[in-house]
Amino acid sequence: MSRSNLHHVLRWLTVIALGTTLISCLRTPERQSTLYLLSDDESSALAAGLLNSYEWLHPELVLSSTRVGRVDALNSLASGDVDAILLWMPPQDAALFSTPIGQDLLVVVTNPKNVVTNISEAQLKEILHGQVANWTELNGPDSPISIISSPMETSTELVLEENLLGNTVVSYGARLAPDSSSVITLVSSTASGIGYVPRSLTDDSVQQLSIDGVSPTLENARLRHYRYLAQVVFVSENEPSGSLREFLDWILSSSGQQIVRRYMLGFAD
């Protein structure tokens, strides 16, 4: 092949390669921004729902969310490893940017086979303090009550302390689970088990108890008949800007709150 013909072929190959690259760019939208978020275990279901919905609306974004413990989430935010975190209770550090995005219910759960479906608040405190030790004392089966709780530093324990126990603690005889998801798993497999978890994480594997005759429904919580509530918050180091601000604005919009209400009450309900 002559030099002129070779040069002609190379030019055409270059044109074809550039055309293929251009078509590929047109077909695949460029992902321009990545948001890294963490959620505590308690808000993990909501976090997944929000990110899935927002990523479908904004395919140009890369959204990443991981479930960790409350303390780990706050530490990662402080070290700058993530853009924002979702927590089931506001952080104590007033220097952080924090805004409510929803309200979840703290519910008491038992094994579905347990015939006890309602207890009083006083009885709940006695159970958690180890003062009521057998289900027969609550008109239930002759079986020792097995308390299943979360570690002290979890959001669940902080909400329980704020809403019910004050400065007292759960009985040292309680069985400790690593997080609320594990509490649900253990209660569902323990006939005499009782625990307390976010309503948004529950399923048919556990039974939600009424407290003083009030069932833990979203409507009862909205009317404040059921009063054990947790404020779910969006937290960042500073006032959000750019893609993070747009994401937060969407969560607080009517469209975002529709997603929130699939799991819990909206922030203004």
Residue pairs with C-beta under 8 A, 6 or more apart in sequence:
1 9
29 59
29 60
30 60
31 59
31 60
31 61
31 62
32 60
32 61
33 60
33 61
33 62
33 242
33 243
34 61
34 62
34 63
34 64
35 61
35 62
35 63
35 64
35 83
35 84
35 243
35 244
35 247
36 64
36 81
36 82
36 83
37 47
37 51
37 63
37 64
37 65
37 66
37 82
37 83
37 84
37 85
37 86
38 65
38 66
38 67
38 68
38 72
38 73
38 76
38 77
38 82
38 85
38 86
39 46
39 47
39 65
39 66
39 67
39 68
39 73
39 85
39 86
39 87
40 67
40 68
40 69
40 70
40 73
40 85
40 86
40 87
40 88
40 154
40 155
41 67
41 68
41 69
41 154
41 155
41 179
41 180
41 181
41 201
42 87
42 88
42 104
42 154
42 155
42 156
42 180
42 198
42 200
42 201
42 230
43 86
43 87
43 88
43 104
43 155
43 198
43 200
43 232
44 67
44 181
44 201
45 198
45 200
45 201
45 263
46 86
46 102
46 104
46 200
46 232
46 260
46 263
46 264
47 65
47 67
47 86
48 65
49 259
49 262
49 263
50 251
50 256
50 259
50 260
51 63
51 65
53 256
53 259
54 61
54 63
54 247
54 250
54 256
55 61
55 63
57 250
61 243
68 76
69 151
69 153
69 154
69 179
70 87
70 88
70 89
70 153
70 154
70 155
70 158
71 153
73 82
73 85
73 87
74 85
74 87
74 91
74 93
76 82
76 85
77 84
77 85
77 96
77 235
77 236
77 237
78 237
80 237
83 236
83 244
84 234
84 235
84 236
84 240
84 244
84 248
85 234
85 235
85 236
86 101
86 232
86 233
86 234
86 235
87 155
87 232
87 233
87 235
88 104
88 155
88 156
88 159
88 198
88 230
88 232
89 155
89 158
89 159
89 162
89 230
89 231
89 233
90 98
90 100
90 231
90 233
90 235
91 98
91 233
91 235
96 235
96 236
96 237
97 235
97 236
97 237
97 238
97 239
97 240
98 233
98 234
98 235
99 233
99 234
99 248
99 252
100 231
100 232
100 233
100 234
100 267
101 232
101 233
101 234
101 251
101 252
101 256
101 260
101 267
102 231
102 232
102 260
102 263
102 264
102 265
102 266
102 267
103 221
103 229
103 230
103 231
103 232
103 264
103 265
103 266
103 267
103 269
104 198
104 199
104 200
104 229
104 230
104 232
104 263
104 264
104 265
105 198
105 199
105 216
105 218
105 221
105 226
105 228
105 229
105 230
105 264
106 156
106 159
106 160
106 163
106 196
106 197
106 198
106 199
106 228
106 229
106 230
107 196
107 197
107 198
107 199
107 202
107 208
107 209
107 216
107 228
108 119
108 124
108 194
108 195
108 196
108 208
108 209
108 211
108 216
109 183
109 184
109 187
109 194
109 195
109 196
109 197
109 202
109 206
109 207
109 208
109 209
110 116
110 187
110 193
110 194
110 195
110 206
110 207
110 209
111 187
111 188
111 189
111 190
111 191
111 192
111 193
111 206
111 207
112 188
112 204
112 205
112 206
112 207
113 191
114 135
114 140
114 141
114 191
114 192
114 207
115 139
115 140
115 141
116 135
116 138
116 139
116 140
116 209
117 207
117 209
117 210
118 209
118 210
118 211
118 212
118 213
119 127
119 138
119 209
119 210
119 211
120 211
120 212
121 164
121 211
121 212
123 132
123 138
124 164
124 211
125 164
125 165
126 132
127 145
127 147
127 194
128 147
128 164
128 165
128 170
128 171
128 174
129 168
129 170
129 171
130 147
130 171
130 172
130 173
132 138
132 145
133 144
133 145
134 142
134 143
134 144
134 145
135 141
135 142
135 143
135 144
135 145
135 192
136 142
136 143
141 191
141 192
143 191
143 192
144 192
145 192
145 194
146 175
146 190
146 192
146 193
146 194
147 170
147 171
147 173
147 174
147 175
147 193
147 194
147 195
148 174
148 175
148 176
148 177
148 183
148 186
148 187
148 190
148 193
148 194
148 195
149 157
149 170
149 174
149 175
149 176
149 177
149 183
149 195
149 196
150 156
150 157
150 176
150 177
150 178
150 179
150 180
150 183
151 157
151 176
151 178
152 169
154 179
154 180
155 230
156 180
156 183
156 196
156 197
156 198
157 170
159 228
159 230
160 170
160 196
161 167
163 227
163 228
163 229
164 228
175 186
177 183
177 185
177 186
177 195
180 197
180 198
180 201
181 201
183 195
183 196
183 197
184 195
184 197
184 201
184 202
184 203
184 205
184 206
185 205
186 193
186 195
187 193
187 194
187 195
187 206
188 205
188 206
195 206
197 206
198 230
199 208
199 216
199 264
200 263
200 264
202 208
208 215
208 216
209 216
210 216
211 226
211 228
214 220
214 225
214 226
215 226
216 226
216 228
217 226
218 261
218 264
218 265
220 226
221 227
221 229
221 265
222 265
222 269
229 265
231 267
232 264
232 267
234 248
234 251
236 244
239 245
240 247
240 248
250 256
251 257
251 259
251 260
252 267
257 266
257 267
257 268
260 266
260 267
261 269
